[in-house]
Amino acid sequence: MAIRIDITKYEAVHGRTPRQPSGYQTSPWAFQIDQEPRPVFLVGRYSDALKRAKRRARYSVTVLP
């Protein structure tokens, strides 16, 4: 079963898709996983943080602004 990734909230605030800021090896990222009441904060490259969030999820991951 595929995990649904939602980036609409991030795009609405930043005006672009999420990506690692140039010049930074790591940065903080916030995710809402499976409608949990609290967001999950992960530090790392965007691609690595998203992979870790997807491993925790059963249904969906929302990238928060």
Buried (B, 14 or more C-beta within 10 A) or exposed (E): EEBEBBBEBBBEEEEEEBEBEEEEEBEEBBBBBEEEEEEBEBEBBBEBBBEBBBEBBEEBBBBBE
